[in-house]
Amino acid sequence: MDRPLRILVAPDSFGGALDSVAVAQAIAAGWHRARPGDEVARTPMADGGEGTLAAVAAALGERAVRRSVPAHDPLDRQIFADYLLLDSGRSAFVEMAAASGLAQLKTDERTPASARVATTRGTGELVRSALDAGVKRLILGLGGSATTDGGAGMLAALGVRFLDMGGKALGPGGAALAELVVVDPAGLDPRLAKVEIVVASDVTNPLTGPAGAAATYGPQKGADAAAVTDLDAALSVYGAAVEAATGRDVADVPGAGAAGGAGAALLAFTNATLRPGVDVVAEMAELAAALDATDLVITGEGRADEQTLAGKAAMGVALAAAKRGIPVVLLCGTLGPGSEALEVSGLFQLVQPIADRPMTLAEAMADTDRLLTNATERLAASVGIGLALAERT
């Protein structure tokens, strides 16, 4: 009989369906159905986008205290959003998607009109609450935003004024930045200068241009071609005004385009350091230690495509496993353009979609838990067959 295996389950979220904690639970359940004697450890992962807060909370357990505070969603509606206090209140983790994320909008609200006015105000309110709590270190997860306002809403919530030619404050959203003439940072919360800020993001895009925030990510937030053109032009105005106010030319810095340009705001007005989100989460989750006692790694993400190799959580997990010679399986909801590069990369021994019959995306997302569990059960059974055959040779 084959010896028990040590399995590490370290997936990202399946966006819009399950966060990484729920994905890890489903995978573990499926594996135990086929091989109940194996040791299955769970280390939910993320890359700074939607679901990172859940992964950090799971990794740190009682060391993370969840705070729920009033904030505003991307369309400036009052909501409650969560962030985490860490290290007995010395640090905080703020996930932009918690207040300013695409998941805060219904599908029919992701329109060109909403893309023009979507604001990061709520993220600024979360940051302000963390500052009120007295934190000395702030980790910001950028990703999954519904916004393309250059982080102006976030900065406005922290005291920066954005004025038009008549000295009037601009309205919310990226399109309004086309009328920007003066950026007045005099009221910026002075506590920001005394706090270490780490930005966790997998995005390296500049603020504007063909690879900028509007062109690359605007369409998924509801922007049509006209809105993308207008938002990109407005962000160019914004970048110039920010440089005039701060002396920092950040528009072309890799990562400036993260979260609809919020990366540029943080680089220009704070002492923020940008780091790959998966690296930040891996350190907090102590991924390296978990890998030291592992025979097989199972990771996962909603859509596996060429972007997976551009710093996504699954790639970060695979790279860490490769250093130790541990095989990695990637389970995904669907395969996208360029997915063949994943197996060619040599980082993944198997890339496996979880669907078990033809179905629409909506059907698959509604049934993700079952599909993941069953797909992992089949994977575990196949591994068991392989081990049994190996014993016969």
N, C-alpha and C positions, 0 to 999 in steps of 0.2 A: 504494500500500500504506500502511495506517495506521502511524503512528509507534509505537514501543514505549511502553507505559504504565508508570507507576510505581505499584505497588500496595503498600499497607501493610496487613498482616494483624495485627490487634490484638484477639484474642478473649479472652473469659473461659473458664473451664473448662466442660465439660459434666458437671455434678456426678454422680459415681458411675460415669462412663464414661471420660472423658479429661480430663487436666489441660490448662491453657491452652497449654502448650508443645506437647503432642501435637496439640491442636486446630489450632494455627497450622501445624504441619508438614503435617497432612492438607489444610488449605485451600491452602497453597502448592503442594503436589503436584498438586492438582486443577487449579489455575489454569495451571500449567506444561504440563499435558497438552494444553490447548486453545490456549494462547498462550505457547509456550516462549521467545519473544523478549522478553517483558516482564520488567521488574525487579520482583521481589517481595521486600519486606523484612518481617521478622517481629518483632513486639513483643508477646509474650504479656502479657495483663493479668489483673488480679484486683481484688477489692474488700475484701480483708481476710479472707475466708473460706477454705474448703478450696481448695487449689491456689495460694494466694498465695506460699507458700514456693518452689514450683517456678518461678513467674513472676519472683520477685525473683532467684533463683539464675540463671535464664536471662539476665536483664537485666544483671546485674553480672559474670557470668562468673568469672574468676579472682579478682575482688575479693570474692567470697563464698566462705567456707569452711564446708562442712557439718560439723556435729558431731552424732554419734549417741550418746545417753546413756540410761541406765536411767530409766524413768518408769512411771507407772501409767495404764491406760486408764480410760474412764468407769466401768467396773464394778470398778475397783480391782485389775485384774490387771497383773502385771509385763510390761512391753513395753520396746522401745527406740524412741525418738522423736528426730526431727531438729530442729535449729534452725540458724541461719546466723550466723557471725561475719563482720562487715563492717568496712571501713575499717581493715584491719590489726589487728583485735581491739578497736577502740575502740567499736564498736557491735554490736548483735545484733538479729536478726529472729526472733521467736518466733511461730509460727502455732498458735493454740489447737487447731485441728482435728488437728494432728499427734499430740497425745496425748489430747485430750478430745473429739475429733470424732465425729460420727455415723457416719462411715465406718469407725470402729474397731469398730463393732457389726454383727453379722450382722442381716439383716432380721428373723429370728425372735427376736432379742434386744431389739428395740425395742418393749417392752411397758410397760403401766402400772407394773408393779413396778420395772422398770429405770429408768423415768423418775423415780421417786421417790428412787432411791438413787444415780443417776449423779453422779459427782464430777469437779471440775476439779483435783484433786490433781496430776495429771500435768503440767498447765500450770505450776503453781507450781514443780514440780521442774525444768522447763526454764528458768524464770526464774532459779531459784537457781543452776543450772549456768552461765548467762550471767553472773551476778554473780560467781561463783567465777572466771570467766575474766577479770574485771577491766574489763568494759565500762562506759562512761560514758554511753551512750545506748542505750535499749531501745525497739524498735518491736514492738508487740504486735498481731498480726492477729486480731481477734475475729470469729468467724463459723463456721458449720458445726458448732457444738458439739452434743453429745448430752446436755447438762446443763441443769439448772434449779436450781442450788444457790447462786445469787447470788455465785458466785466464792468461796464459803466454803472449799471444798477447796483452791483455789489459795492463799488467805491462810493456811490452816492449814499448808500445806507451807512457808510463809515465816515461820512463827512465831506467828501469831495463834491464840489459844485461844477456842473456842466452848463454853460450859458450860451445863448444865441447872440446874434448881433445886437439885439436890444437889451441884453443883460438879463433876459428871462431864462429860468431853468428849463432845460429840455424835458420833453415827455419821455416815457419809458421806451426801451427797445432800440435795436440797432439802426433802424431807418432814421430815427430822429437825429442821429449823430451827423447826418449830412448838413445840419444847420449849426453844428458846433463851431464856436469861435474862440471861447475862452474856457480853459480848465483851471479851476481855482482849488488848489489842494490845501489851502490854509486851515480848513476845518478838519482835515484828516485825523482820525483818532490817534493821538500821540502814543498810545500803548502799543501800536503795531510796530513801532521802531525798536521796542524793547523785547519783542517776542521772536523767537526762532521760528521761521516758517518753512515748511517742507511741502512742496507741491508734488503730489503723486499723480503721474499722467503717463499714458502710453503714446501720446501724440507729439509729433515733432514738426507739425506744419507751421509755416509763418502766419502772420496776421492776415495778409491780403495776397491777391494774385491767383493764378490757376490752381495752386496747391494750398490756398489760404482757407480761413475758417468758413467763409460763406460758400465758396465754390465746392469745397470738399464735403462739408457736413450740412450745409443749408438745405439741400433737397430732402434729407431724411427728417428734417424738422418742419417740413411743409412748404419750403420756399420753392416757387417756380423759377423759370429762367430770369424773368424780369426782377423778381425779388432778390435773387442771387446777385444780379448786376448792381442793383441799388444798395444792397447791404455791403458788398465789397467796396463800392465807392465811398460809402459812409464810413467804413472802417479805415479807409485811407485818410480821410479827413481827421478821424479820431487819432490815428497814429501820429500824424503831424502835430496835432494840438497837444497830445500827451508829451511828445518830445520837447515842444516849446515850454511846457510847464515844468518838466522834471529834468531836462537835459539828457534824458536817456532815450536813445534810439533803439527800441526793442522790437519794432515791427517785423524784422527779418530774423530775429533770434529763434532757433528751433524751439517749438513749444509755445510760441506766442499765440498761435491760433487755437490752442487747446480750449475746449469748452466755449466755442464761439468767440474766442479772443480774450477770455478771462485770464489766460496765461500772460498776455501782454500787460494787463492791468496789474497783476501781482509783481511782474518783473520790474515795472516802471515805478510803482509806488511803495514797494516793500523790499525787504532784504531776502525775499523768497529764493530758495534753491529748488530747481526742478530735478526730479529723479524719476526713473521708470517706476510706474505704479506697482508692477509685479514685484520689483525688488523691495520696495517699502513694505508691502504686505508679507512677502516671504520672510523678512526679518522679524516682523511682529508675530507671525505664526510659527516661527522657528522651524521653517521647512527643512533646512539643512540637517538638523538633528533627527527629524522624522525620517528622512531618506536614509540615514545611516543604518536603519534596521528594516530594510525593505527589499523584497524580491521583485515586485512589479508595481508600477505606478499607473493608475487610471486617472486621467484628467478629462476635461470636457468643456464644451462651449456650445452656444446655440447654433452658430454658423461657422463652419470651418472653411476658410478661403485664403487667398494670398495675404490678407491682412493679419492672419494668425501669426505669421512669421515676422511681423513688424512690431514686436514688443507686447503682444497679448499675453494674458496670464498663462494660457496653455503652453506657449513657447517658453516662457520663463521656467515653468515646472520641468519641461522637457530638457532644457539646457542644464538645469541643476541635476537632473537624474543622469544625463549623459556623462557628466563628470565622474560619476560613480559606476558607470557601466550598467545602469538599471534600465530594463526595457520599459517603454511607455506606450499605453494605448490611449487614443483620443476618441471619445464618444461625442457625437455632435448631432444637433437637430437636423441639419442639412449641410450639403456641400455647395460652396459657392465658387465663383470664378477663380481659377488659379489653385484650386485645392490639390491638384496633382503635385504641386511643389512640396506639400507637406510630407508625403512619403519619400519623395526624392531627397529631401533634406537629410534623411537618416535619423532625425530626432524622434520620429514616431514609428514604432514597429507595426502599428495598425491604426488606421483612421476609419472609424465605423459609424455611419449614420444609424440612428436608433429606430426609424420608422419601420413598421412591420407589415405595412400594406400601403397602396397608393392613398394619399390623403392631402387635403389642403393644408396650407400653413396654419390657418386658424384651428383646424382640427388637431394638428400635431401639437400646437401650443397648449390647447386645452387638455391634452392627454399626455403631457410630457412626463409626469411622474410614472405612470404605468409603462410608457415606452422605455424610459431609462431603466426601470427595474427589470423589465423583461429582457432588454438588450444585454444588460450586465449578467443576467442569469445565463443567457446563451453563451456569452463570452467565458464565464467561469466553467461551464460545462465543456466547452471546447478546450480550455486549458487542461481540465481534468483528463480528457481523452488523450491529449498530447503527452501528459506525464505518464499515463498508463502505457502508452506505446513505447515511451522511452525506457520504461522498466523492462520491456520484453526484448530489447536489443542488447 
